Amino acid sequence: MATAAQSGGARPVAPIDAGVMQRMTLIDQDRLTRGRLARLRAELRKRDFAAAVLSDPMNLRYATGTRNMAVWTTHAPGRYAFVATDGPVILFEFASSRHVSAGSPVVDETRPCTPWIYFLAGPRTEEKAHLWADEIDSLLRQYGGRNRRLAVDRCDPLGALRLLSHGVQLFDVQEAAEQARMVKSAEEIACMQASMDVCDIAIDRMRAALQPGITENQLWSLLHETNIAHGGEWIECRLLASGPRTNPWFHESADRVIEAGDIVGFDTDMVGPFGYLADISRSYVCPGRKPTDRQRSLYDRAQAQIMHNMALLKPGLSFREFAERCWPVPEEYVANRYMMMVHGCGFVDEYPSVAYVADWADWGYDGMFLENMVVSVESYIGEVGGADGVKLEQQVVITGGGARALSRTPIIEALDPCA
């Protein structure tokens, strides 16, 4: 294990798995980026959009292969890209950090951005929004000709109104973006496997560290540390809970001290290397006391749900067919069941989300599972008022032969090895 400088009682540095790091170098990043842009443009063309203006960091990265302060720009948008359906990709970057995104194989030109959020523009927001919109309109006229159909993802009222005043027709780009992102290339699947490899390493370390007396936050920090050490990026949520905080699900990690015999459940939501998601859940029992029969029953049922629903997945299966054939949740667990059975994965959670039949009238929609989609299969088992609950989730790639798990962390196991 590599260690920090041996002075002042420095703690060990998180070890790096050389094999995982070596495999990452074999992924063709140029082919990855060019392929993503081609799929996005195909979806824009299908909808007769002349161009797209992308500000959402996920869409920006998908189209341009660049990233710059992704988490910050989710709430402080300022950088954006003009993607002509037939024409150039123009990236608008912060003037002081234009060098960060240099070298993209698909960006034809980089210009200084014109941010018009209040944080940066203050009382000049309207002025800056007009400058932004005027430049976008000029590009649309140059590369779209008579086609005034522009797809956007994040466009606040001042900018939108100015574009409309120029005769631009605005449309939501997200359907096109999500459809482009739905089926993964071989390079994308390799990236997602690399992210999951890092996630598995982190879970090994978390499980080894799980002992009475550690806090939820301390245990959760190992996922972050391992991810960052291997070139990963951030964690979407803080979903780790122990003991009574596991029921109902969705408590985020806290300073609670984990006790012997507690169920400890977590959902990684880890944005790892290359910006791709590793999204699995596991539940363990803290050593020092054997799991109870009730805890075993919860785990067995969560495991049964995951394995049954995974076995259904194949290309050509409709979402509705899946919902009708899915594992029947016992009545006592229905009220606390997870909000969906399956959701797509890519950079983050993506289309689709597959509802239970019972929820279909409220928010369900149909579609088709396709080869090389990557999805996560979800389960939460815990009765209302129960002492605890079990969260499990498996991320899989859908192949011609069915679902293949990306994680090597076992899901078919009793709780005893943790005791």
C-alpha positions, 0 to 999 in steps of 0.5 A: 500500500502506498503511504503518505509522507511518514511525518506527523502521523499521516494516515495511509493513502488509499491504495490504487488498483494498478490493473484497473488503471491499466485497463482504463488506458485501453479505452479509445476516448476519441472513438467514444466521443465521436460515437456519442456526438453522432448518436445525438445528431441522429436524434436531432435530425430525426426531430428536424432540429437545426441545432441544440444548445446544451447547458446541462453538464451531462448533455455537454459532456456527452456531446463534446467529451469535455468537463469543467466544474460539472457539479458547480455548473449544475446550479450555476450554469454558464458554459454551454455548447452550440451543436449544429445538426449539420455544422460545427460544435462550438463550445462556450467556455469560461474565459479563464478556463478555456484551456481545460477543454482543449483537445476535444476531437469533436469541438470545432471552435471554443469561444468565451461564454456569456453567462447570465445567471444572477451570481455572475451578471447581477443587475446586468442579467437582462443585458447579458441574456440578450447578448447570449440569445443574439449570438445563438440566433446568429449561429442558428441563422448561419448553420440552420438556414430557414430551419428555426427549430432549436432544441435546448435543455436549460434556458431560463425565461430571459434568454428564452423570451429573447430567442422567441422574439427573433422567431426561434422555435424552442423545443426540449432537447431532453428526449433526443438526448436521452434516446441517444444515451440509451444504448451504449457503445462498446467504449461506453460499456468499457467505461461503465465496467471500469467505474464498476470495478472501482466501485467493487474495490470500494465496497470491499474496503467498506465491508472490511471496515464495517465494525461496531463503533464506526459511524455511517459517515466514516464508512461512507467516506471510503467510497468517496476516497476510493473513487477519487483515487482511481480518477472518479468524480463524485457521488450523486447521493449519500444513501447509507443508513444503519439499524432503524434508519434503514426503514423506511429507505432514503435516509442519508448517511449521518454521524450515527454509530453503527452497532453490532447486528445492525443492518447497514444498507447503501446505494452507491450512486457513484459517478466514477472514471470517465463520468460514468455511473456505478449504481448498485446497492448492498446490505450487510449485518455489522459483525458482533451479532448474528443476523436474526431470522427476520433479517434473513427473511428480508434479505432473501426476499430482496434477493429473490426480487433482484434475481427474478427481475434480472432473469426477465431482461432481454432485448425486445421485452416491453416495459409493460410486459416486464412490469406484468411478469415481475416478482410479486412484492408481498403485501406487507412490503408494498407500502415501502417498496422502492419507487421503481423496478428498473432504471437506465444508467449512463452518466447518471440515472437515465431513461427509462424508469419502469413502474410497477403495474400498480403505479402504471396509471399514475406515471408508467409508460411503455417502451422496449429494452434493447441490446446494450442498454445498461440498467439497474434492477432495484429492490427494497424490502421492509414493512411499515414500522419494521425495525429495519429493511434491506436494500439491494440493487444490481447494475446490468448490461442487456445482451442478446443472451439476457442481463449480465451483471457488471459488479463482482460484489456478490448479491447471492449470499447469506448475511452470515459472512458479515457476522 
